[in-house]
Every structure is written in structure tokens, then in C-alpha cells.
Amino acid sequence: MLLERTPALRIDESPVEAIVKVHRPMIDLFAGCGGLSLGFEQAGFTPVFVNELNADARSTYLANRDHLIAGIPFNQRTDLHSADIHELDGDRISALKLRLEGLNLGLNFGGSSNLDVLAGGPPCQGYSGIGHRRSYSVDKAELPSNRLYERMAFVIEQIRPRIFLFENVRGLLSSRWTAEGTKGEIWRDVYGRFKRLGLEHGYVVRWKLVHAKDYGVPQNRPRVLIVGIRSDIVDKMGSRLSLAAHEEDAVACGMLPPHGEIAPHLEDIFSDLEDSTILKSLHDQEFGGNFSTSAYPRPAIGKWQQYFRPGELAQARAPLQEQEYSKHSLHVVQKFAAMIANGGRIPPEFQTKKFAQRVLPRRWSNHGPTITACSLADDYVHYQQPRSLTVREWARLQTFPDTYVFKGKRTTGGLRRAGNPREGNFEREVPKYTQIGNAVPVKLAEAVAKHFDELLKYAGL
């Protein structure tokens, strides 16, 4: 069941008489495994509805969200979950609004809807250079996922949140619909669609290309963010915004934060996970049935490790999840070891035509992080151990705390991950590495959410 068509109570649900408001309600469309929602939650927002097509990513999202909505855990409320965004037509959205209003959460969706934020990042494989190359070079106009921004705009029109946020990859700015098209034509269509929300539905809309490294994320990871604030809310913000500063720049106008925390060095986020016994296993090719580290080798040290390991997880020997290693062949281990010893250079005897992995640096240069984690676990080599990163390390690159649970397969490959659009196969498996690589970095989302919270408070909301 995706959405109930009426606000009737379920059999297992008793009426709620008193209004129990949720703090800073939000809706997350195309939510993936939940990086954007988690960042907003860390800033005090509460998801009241989620949409995500892929079953594994949706399972991950829900496994981490048991906050109560009218006395029932959110992850049990199938009436507040959606898979296919196309299910959200006018009738279904009307039913959803009635449902949320009927749960006594203090929500209303009249002309001055009090839903604080609606956010979403439609799938970006067709916009990114790597994702499109792995999609067999089909014209982007033929990829259904590239038109989902239209559905997001439609939902915004129907729900009219106080603020909306669209997130996507930098490749969106230069992409063409067809090989014969003009550079940037997709961006002009996408941004034009959201600008229409301003003209036709009363939103002030701006955008910005931001870099995650400026917001406490150990990656460069450029991202396009479009922000819309409803005009009646803008009027209440007064001098808090500087709309005359720029016609398009959301940061210059005060609609997005200019920065967040300083990005950590990799040894600051990985050193407490380093297990010295792994080196011998890799070189001896003795992996056992489950090649993993199941307890933290040492206690958490420093601000970042304590962020990743809250509470009892900060102790040495506390249970450690998702620290399973790839069982590399001896040749690969020797190649990675040679790369580490040679400053990342691949010796001639190990060079192939395959995409060349990079050795991660212990510490960034003065320019900060230079990498962008995508969906492939073997893109990077650990700075000290001759191996690729684990799921837990991959998640830390995206600033997910270690308490976050991931569902589905660890990894997969080939057509199962990429599909084959040339044959009309758009189905993709989304294993853990891919879920994490596709996510909005948590700390980037948190910085944006804190900024939105400050704007809403300034408006007296």
C-alpha cells in the first residue's frame, strides 16, 4: 500500500484526541537511503512522508526511522510511505494531505500550508558523466529518471511547503537532452520549471553550485541546490534575506548557508577503524568465511570519531557493523601495496587499461578534500592498508554515523547495477555501496537544514 485514499483510521490505530505537533515537519522525495533526511533530523526536522522507488534504499531509510507519528513508529506507517513518484497524482496527494491533517499533528495544507520543507533529489545517473557512461550512452531524453524533476515540481504545487529544496549533480548544468542538443539545455529546462513555481505559485527561487567540503564533508562533491521560499514567508523574513544581492545566487541572497564545519582529514575519521590483523590476512590470502572486524580496535578519539560513535560505541571493543573487507587477489593486494609505497603511482608491471584507482591521502592539502565518492567501492585505496574501503568507511565519507543501518546486498555489478537502457531495462540494483554513494552527504544536509531553521525562526515560525 502506498497511500490511503481517505484519512480513515487503520484497524490497529486508536483515535488521537490531543494535538501532538511534530517539530519542523518535512517531506523527502526520492529519498534514497536517507542522507538528506538524516541531516535535517540532526537539525531538528521530522519526516512525515517519504518517497523512494528502490526497495533496498527504502528499507534502509525506514529501518533508521522509528520516530512516532500519532503514537505509531513512522517506519510502520505504510500510509506515509510511497514508492513510485507517479503514484502521487492529484487524488493521492489530496488523500495524503487529508491523512496528515487528520493525524492531529498540527499540520494544515490550506493556502498557507505549514509544512516547513519539501526536499528531493531525483535520480542523477543520467546527468552525471560517470552515470551516463554506464547507461550505454542512451540519449538523456529517453531516460525516464531525467524527467522526474517535473513530478517533484508538481508535488510542490499541490502541497505548497514553506520552503522547497532540489538537489542534484554538477553535470546537470552542462547536460544535453540529445547528442545534437546544446550544452546546458537540460539545466535550462529544470531551472525554468522551478522558476515557474515562483511566477505561478508564489515562490522566490534561487540556486547555487556548492561543494560538500565547505560543509564538514571529507569530499569535494559539488552539488546543485535550488531553493524556493514561499512569498508570504519571505515577507516575514524581512532583512534576514538579501534578495537584491543577486538574481540567482542563493548563498549571496541568504537562502543557503555559505559554509558549515571544516572538513576532517581522512585519518581523523578512519584511524579508529584500522585493524592491524587485516594486513597479514590480505598478504597470506587467508580470509575465513567472514572477512571482517566485528569490534572497534580502539576507543574514539577526537570530535569526529565521537560524532561517528555516539554513546557506548565510543568504547574500545564495542560492536562494529559493516566493517567487512573485500577478498582481493594477491596480485591486487601487491598492486595496492605498491601504490601506497609509491605515493599513489601504479608501477608499470601493474598497469592495465582498467580505470585507475586512487590512493586516499591521510591528510588533505591546504585546498581541502579532492575526491567524490560515487557508487563503486574499488574507486579508492585505503591510505595505509592495501584494500578498498568497507561499507562503514564509505558511509563515513558521506558523514553517516556508525549507528546508521544499511539494508540490501553489500555490492553487485554489471547490468544488475547499471541496467541496460538501450534495451529498455531501467531497473537497477542498489546495494549498500551504491545507496551510500548516491546519498546527499549528511553534514551538507544538516548545514542547509540549520540555515532553514534559522530563517523560519526569524520569520516567527
C-alpha positions as CSV (number, residue, x, y, z in Angstrom):
1,M,0.0,0.0,0.0
2,L,1.4,3.4,-1.0
3,L,-1.2,5.9,0.2
4,E,-4.6,5.5,1.6
5,R,-7.2,7.4,-0.4
6,T,-9.1,8.5,2.7
7,P,-8.0,9.7,6.1
8,A,-9.8,6.8,7.8
9,L,-8.1,5.2,10.8
10,R,-6.4,1.9,10.4
11,I,-7.7,-1.1,12.4
12,D,-4.7,-1.1,14.7
13,E,-4.9,2.7,15.3
14,S,-6.9,4.4,18.0
15,P,-8.2,8.0,17.7
16,V,-5.9,10.7,19.0
17,E,-7.7,13.5,20.8
18,A,-4.9,15.9,21.7
19,I,-2.8,17.6,19.1
20,V,0.7,16.3,19.3
21,K,2.7,18.5,17.0
22,V,5.8,17.3,15.2
23,H,8.7,19.7,15.2
24,R,9.6,21.1,11.8
25,P,7.7,18.7,9.6
26,M,9.3,17.8,6.2
27,I,8.7,15.6,3.2
28,D,11.6,13.8,1.4
29,L,11.0,12.7,-2.2
30,F,13.5,10.4,-4.0
31,A,14.9,9.9,-0.5
32,G,17.3,7.1,-1.3
33,C,18.8,5.6,1.9
34,G,18.1,8.8,3.8
35,G,21.2,11.1,3.9
36,L,19.3,14.3,3.3
37,S,16.6,13.4,5.9
38,L,19.2,12.4,8.4
39,G,20.9,15.8,8.1
40,F,17.6,17.6,8.5
41,E,16.7,15.4,11.5
42,Q,20.0,16.3,13.1
43,A,18.9,19.9,12.7
44,G,15.5,19.2,14.4
45,F,13.3,18.4,11.5
46,T,10.9,15.5,11.4
47,P,10.0,13.4,8.3
48,V,6.2,12.9,8.0
49,F,6.2,11.4,4.5
50,V,8.8,9.6,2.3
51,N,9.0,8.6,-1.3
52,E,11.7,6.2,-2.7
53,L,11.3,3.8,-5.6
54,N,14.1,1.3,-4.8
55,A,13.1,-1.3,-2.3
56,D,16.6,-1.7,-0.7
57,A,17.1,2.0,-0.3
58,R,13.6,2.5,1.0
59,S,14.2,-0.4,3.5
60,T,17.4,1.3,4.7
61,Y,15.5,4.6,5.1
62,L,12.7,3.1,7.1
63,A,15.0,0.9,9.3
64,N,16.5,4.1,10.7
65,R,13.3,5.9,11.4
66,D,11.0,4.8,14.3
67,H,10.0,8.3,15.5
68,L,6.4,8.4,16.5
69,I,3.7,9.8,14.3
70,A,0.4,9.9,16.3
71,G,1.7,7.2,18.5
72,I,2.9,4.8,15.8
73,P,6.5,4.4,14.6
74,F,7.0,6.2,11.3
75,N,8.6,3.1,9.7
76,Q,5.3,1.1,10.4
77,R,3.1,3.7,8.8
78,T,2.7,2.4,5.3
79,D,0.1,5.2,4.7
80,L,3.0,7.7,4.9
81,H,5.4,5.8,2.5
82,S,5.5,5.9,-1.3
83,A,7.4,4.0,-3.9
84,D,6.8,5.3,-7.4
85,I,6.5,9.1,-7.6
86,H,4.0,8.7,-10.4
87,E,1.6,7.3,-7.8
88,L,1.4,10.9,-6.4
89,D,-1.3,12.2,-8.7
90,G,-3.8,14.9,-7.7
91,D,-6.1,12.4,-6.0
92,R,-3.4,10.7,-4.0
93,I,-1.9,14.0,-2.9
94,S,-5.3,15.2,-1.7
95,A,-5.7,12.0,0.2
96,L,-2.2,12.4,1.8
97,K,-3.0,16.0,2.9
98,L,-6.2,14.9,4.5
99,R,-4.4,12.0,6.1
100,L,-1.7,14.2,7.6
101,E,-4.3,16.8,8.8
102,G,-6.3,14.0,10.4
103,L,-3.5,12.7,12.5
104,N,-3.6,15.7,14.8
105,L,0.0,16.7,14.2
106,G,-0.9,20.4,13.8
107,L,-0.4,20.2,10.1
108,N,-2.6,22.0,7.6
109,F,-2.4,22.4,3.8
110,G,-4.6,25.3,3.1
111,G,-3.5,28.4,1.3
112,S,-0.8,29.0,3.9
113,S,0.4,25.4,4.3
114,N,2.5,25.0,7.4
115,L,4.7,22.1,6.1
116,D,8.1,23.6,6.7
117,V,10.2,21.8,4.0
118,L,9.7,19.6,0.9
119,A,13.1,18.3,-0.3
120,G,14.2,15.9,-3.1
121,G,17.0,14.8,-5.3
122,P,15.6,13.0,-8.4
123,P,18.0,10.1,-9.6
124,C,21.0,11.7,-11.2
125,Q,22.6,8.8,-13.2
126,G,21.5,10.4,-16.5
127,Y,23.0,13.8,-15.6
128,S,26.4,12.7,-14.2
129,G,29.2,11.9,-16.6
130,I,30.0,8.6,-15.0
131,G,26.4,7.5,-14.5
132,H,25.5,8.3,-18.1
133,R,28.5,6.5,-19.5
134,R,27.4,3.4,-17.5
135,S,23.9,3.8,-19.0
136,Y,25.2,2.8,-22.5
137,S,25.1,6.4,-23.9
138,V,21.3,6.5,-24.5
139,D,20.0,10.0,-25.2
140,K,19.1,11.6,-21.9
141,A,15.7,12.4,-23.2
142,E,15.0,8.7,-23.3
143,L,15.8,8.1,-19.6
144,P,12.6,8.3,-17.6
145,S,14.6,9.3,-14.5
146,N,15.7,12.5,-16.2
147,R,12.1,13.8,-16.2
148,L,11.3,13.3,-12.5
149,Y,12.0,16.9,-11.7
150,E,8.7,17.6,-13.3
151,R,7.0,15.3,-10.8
152,M,8.7,17.0,-7.9
153,A,7.6,20.4,-9.1
154,F,4.0,19.1,-9.4
155,V,4.0,17.8,-5.8
156,I,5.3,21.2,-4.7
157,E,2.5,22.9,-6.5
158,Q,0.0,20.7,-4.7
159,I,1.4,20.8,-1.2
160,R,2.9,24.3,-1.2
161,P,5.5,23.9,1.5
162,R,7.1,27.0,3.1
163,I,10.5,26.0,1.6
164,F,11.5,23.5,-1.1
165,L,15.0,22.2,-1.9
166,F,16.0,20.4,-5.1
167,E,19.4,18.7,-5.1
168,N,21.4,17.2,-8.0
169,V,24.8,16.7,-9.5
170,R,27.0,19.3,-11.2
171,G,26.7,17.5,-14.5
172,L,23.1,18.8,-14.7
173,L,24.4,22.3,-15.6
174,S,26.0,21.1,-18.8
175,S,24.0,18.2,-19.9
176,R,22.2,17.9,-23.3
177,W,19.0,16.0,-24.0
178,T,20.5,14.5,-27.2
179,A,23.9,14.3,-28.8
180,E,22.9,17.0,-31.2
181,G,21.5,19.3,-28.4
182,T,23.0,22.4,-26.9
183,K,25.2,22.4,-23.8
184,G,23.2,23.2,-20.7
185,E,19.7,22.7,-22.2
186,I,18.7,20.2,-19.5
187,W,19.6,22.7,-16.8
188,R,17.6,25.5,-18.5
189,D,14.6,23.2,-18.6
190,V,15.0,22.1,-15.0
191,Y,15.7,25.5,-13.5
192,G,13.0,27.0,-15.7
193,R,10.4,24.6,-14.3
194,F,11.2,25.6,-10.7
195,K,11.3,29.3,-11.6
196,R,7.7,28.8,-12.9
197,L,6.8,27.9,-9.3
198,G,7.8,31.5,-8.5
199,L,5.8,33.1,-11.2
200,E,2.7,30.9,-10.9
201,H,2.7,29.7,-7.3
202,G,4.3,32.5,-5.3
203,Y,7.9,31.3,-4.6
204,V,11.2,33.2,-4.6
205,V,13.6,30.8,-6.3
206,R,17.4,30.9,-6.3
207,W,20.2,28.3,-6.9
208,K,23.8,27.6,-6.2
209,L,26.6,25.1,-7.0
210,V,28.0,24.2,-3.6
211,H,30.9,21.9,-2.6
212,A,30.4,19.5,0.2
213,K,33.9,20.1,1.5
214,D,32.7,23.5,2.7
215,Y,30.1,21.9,4.9
216,G,32.1,19.4,7.0
217,V,32.2,16.6,4.4
218,P,35.5,14.9,3.6
219,Q,34.8,15.1,-0.1
220,N,34.8,17.9,-2.7
221,R,31.5,16.6,-4.1
222,P,29.9,19.6,-6.0
223,R,26.2,19.7,-5.8
224,V,23.5,21.9,-7.5
225,L,20.9,23.2,-5.0
226,I,17.7,25.0,-5.9
227,V,15.8,26.7,-3.1
228,G,12.4,28.1,-3.2
229,I,10.8,30.1,-0.3
230,R,7.1,30.9,-0.4
231,S,6.5,34.6,-0.9
232,D,4.4,35.1,2.3
233,I,7.3,33.5,4.3
234,V,9.8,35.7,2.5
235,D,7.8,38.8,3.6
236,K,8.1,37.7,7.2
237,M,11.9,37.2,6.9
238,G,12.5,40.9,6.0
239,S,16.1,41.9,6.2
240,R,17.3,38.4,7.0
241,L,17.4,37.8,3.2
242,S,19.2,40.0,0.7
243,L,17.2,39.2,-2.5
244,A,18.6,42.2,-4.3
245,A,22.1,40.9,-3.9
246,H,21.8,38.6,-6.9
247,E,19.1,37.3,-9.2
248,E,20.2,33.7,-9.0
249,D,22.9,33.1,-6.3
250,A,21.1,31.5,-3.3
251,V,24.1,32.0,-1.0
252,A,24.5,35.7,-1.8
253,C,20.8,36.2,-1.1
254,G,20.9,34.4,2.2
255,M,18.7,31.5,1.1
256,L,21.6,29.0,1.6
257,P,24.5,28.9,4.1
258,P,27.9,29.9,2.8
259,H,29.7,27.2,4.7
260,G,29.4,24.7,7.6
261,E,32.0,22.8,9.6
262,I,35.6,22.4,8.4
263,A,36.1,19.1,6.6
264,P,38.0,16.4,8.5
265,H,41.2,14.7,7.4
266,L,40.7,11.0,6.5
267,E,43.0,9.7,9.3
268,D,40.7,11.6,11.7
269,I,37.7,9.6,10.5
270,F,39.3,6.3,9.7
271,S,42.1,5.7,12.2
272,D,39.8,4.2,14.9
273,L,38.7,1.5,12.4
274,E,42.2,0.3,11.4
275,D,42.7,-3.3,12.3
276,S,46.4,-4.4,12.0
277,T,45.5,-8.1,11.7
278,I,43.9,-7.4,8.3
279,L,47.3,-6.8,6.7
280,K,48.5,-10.3,7.4
281,S,45.2,-11.8,6.1
282,L,45.5,-9.9,2.9
283,H,49.1,-10.9,2.2
284,D,48.6,-14.5,3.3
285,Q,45.3,-14.8,1.4
286,E,43.6,-16.2,4.5
287,F,40.2,-14.7,4.7
288,G,38.0,-17.2,6.5
289,G,34.3,-17.2,6.0
290,N,33.5,-13.7,7.1
291,F,36.5,-11.4,6.5
292,S,35.6,-8.5,8.8
293,T,36.3,-6.7,12.0
294,S,33.4,-7.0,14.4
295,A,34.6,-4.8,17.3
296,Y,36.3,-1.4,17.3
297,P,40.1,-1.9,17.8
298,R,40.4,1.3,19.9
299,P,38.3,4.0,21.6
300,A,37.0,7.0,19.7
301,I,39.4,10.0,19.8
302,G,38.6,13.5,18.8
303,K,35.5,15.3,17.7
304,W,34.8,13.4,14.5
305,Q,35.2,9.9,15.8
306,Q,33.0,10.8,18.7
307,Y,30.4,12.0,16.2
308,F,30.5,8.7,14.3
309,R,30.5,6.7,17.5
310,P,28.0,8.2,20.0
311,G,27.4,6.8,23.5
312,E,28.7,3.3,24.2
313,L,30.1,2.9,20.7
314,A,32.9,5.2,21.7
315,Q,34.5,2.5,23.8
316,A,37.1,0.1,22.6
317,R,35.8,-3.4,21.7
318,A,32.2,-2.0,21.3
319,P,30.4,-3.9,18.5
320,L,31.3,-2.7,15.0
321,Q,29.0,-3.2,12.0
322,E,29.7,-3.1,8.2
323,Q,33.5,-3.4,8.5
324,E,33.7,-6.3,6.1
325,Y,36.6,-6.4,3.7
326,S,36.9,-7.3,0.0
327,K,38.8,-10.5,-0.6
328,H,41.3,-9.1,-3.0
329,S,43.5,-11.5,-5.0
330,L,47.3,-11.4,-4.1
331,H,48.0,-9.6,-7.4
332,V,45.6,-6.8,-6.4
333,V,47.0,-6.7,-2.9
334,Q,50.5,-6.3,-4.3
335,K,49.4,-3.6,-6.7
336,F,47.7,-1.6,-3.9
337,A,50.7,-2.0,-1.6
338,A,53.0,-0.8,-4.4
339,M,50.7,2.2,-5.0
340,I,50.8,3.1,-1.3
341,A,54.6,2.8,-1.2
342,N,55.0,4.9,-4.4
343,G,52.8,7.9,-3.5
344,G,49.8,6.6,-5.4
345,R,51.7,5.8,-8.7
346,I,51.0,2.5,-10.3
347,P,54.3,0.6,-11.2
348,P,54.4,-0.4,-14.9
349,E,54.0,-4.1,-14.0
350,F,50.6,-3.4,-12.5
351,Q,49.3,-1.0,-15.1
352,T,46.2,-2.1,-17.1
353,K,43.5,-0.4,-19.2
354,K,41.1,-0.5,-16.3
355,F,40.0,2.7,-14.6
356,A,42.9,3.5,-12.3
357,Q,42.2,3.6,-8.6
358,R,43.5,6.4,-6.4
359,V,45.2,6.0,-3.0
360,L,43.5,8.2,-0.5
361,P,45.6,10.7,1.4
362,R,45.9,10.6,5.2
363,R,45.5,14.4,5.2
364,W,44.3,16.9,2.7
365,S,46.4,19.7,1.3
366,N,45.6,23.3,2.0
367,H,42.9,23.1,-0.7
368,G,40.9,20.5,1.3
369,P,39.2,17.3,0.0
370,T,39.6,16.5,-3.6
371,I,37.6,13.3,-4.0
372,T,33.9,12.5,-4.7
373,A,32.6,9.1,-3.6
374,C,30.3,7.6,-6.2
375,S,28.9,4.1,-6.1
376,L,32.0,1.9,-6.8
377,A,33.8,0.5,-3.8
378,D,37.0,0.0,-5.7
379,D,37.5,3.6,-6.8
380,Y,39.8,4.3,-3.9
381,V,42.5,2.5,-2.0
382,H,42.9,2.9,1.8
383,Y,45.9,5.2,2.7
384,Q,47.6,2.6,4.8
385,Q,46.2,-0.9,4.1
386,P,46.2,-2.4,0.5
387,R,42.5,-2.7,0.1
388,S,39.4,-0.9,-1.0
389,L,37.1,0.8,1.6
390,T,34.5,-1.0,3.7
391,V,30.8,-0.1,3.8
392,R,31.4,1.6,7.1
393,E,34.3,3.6,5.8
394,W,32.3,4.5,2.7
395,A,29.4,5.7,4.9
396,R,31.8,7.8,7.0
397,L,32.9,9.6,3.8
398,Q,29.3,10.6,3.5
399,T,29.2,11.5,7.2
400,F,26.7,8.9,8.2
401,P,27.2,8.0,11.9
402,D,28.0,4.3,12.7
403,T,24.6,3.9,14.2
404,Y,23.0,4.1,10.8
405,V,21.9,0.7,9.5
406,F,22.1,-0.3,5.8
407,K,19.9,-2.9,4.1
408,G,20.4,-5.0,1.0
409,K,23.4,-6.5,-0.7
410,R,26.9,-5.3,0.1
411,T,27.7,-4.8,-3.5
412,T,26.9,-6.0,-7.0
413,G,27.9,-5.2,-10.5
414,G,27.4,-5.1,-14.3
415,L,23.8,-4.9,-15.6
416,R,22.4,-5.5,-12.2
417,R,23.7,-2.1,-11.1
418,A,23.5,-0.2,-14.3
419,G,20.6,-1.7,-16.1
420,N,20.6,-1.5,-19.9
421,P,18.6,1.5,-21.2
422,R,19.3,0.5,-24.9
423,E,17.1,-2.5,-24.3
424,G,14.5,-0.7,-22.2
425,N,15.8,-2.1,-19.0
426,F,15.8,0.8,-16.4
427,E,15.8,-1.4,-13.3
428,R,18.9,-1.1,-11.1
429,E,20.0,-3.0,-8.1
430,V,21.0,-0.6,-5.3
431,P,23.4,-2.4,-3.0
432,K,24.9,-0.7,0.1
433,Y,27.8,1.0,-1.5
434,T,25.6,2.4,-4.2
435,Q,23.0,3.6,-1.7
436,I,25.7,5.4,0.2
437,G,27.4,6.8,-2.9
438,N,24.1,8.2,-4.2
439,A,23.2,9.8,-0.9
440,V,23.2,13.5,0.0
441,P,26.1,13.9,2.5
442,V,24.6,14.1,5.9
443,K,26.7,17.1,7.1
444,L,25.8,19.1,3.9
445,A,22.1,18.5,4.5
446,E,22.5,19.4,8.2
447,A,24.1,22.7,7.4
448,V,21.3,23.6,5.0
449,A,18.7,22.4,7.4
450,K,20.1,24.5,10.3
451,H,20.0,27.5,7.9
452,F,16.4,26.9,7.0
453,D,15.6,26.6,10.7
454,E,17.2,29.9,11.4
455,L,15.3,31.6,8.6
456,L,12.0,30.1,9.8
457,K,12.7,31.2,13.4
458,Y,13.5,34.7,12.1
459,A,10.1,34.7,10.4
460,G,8.5,33.8,13.8
461,L,7.6,30.3,12.7
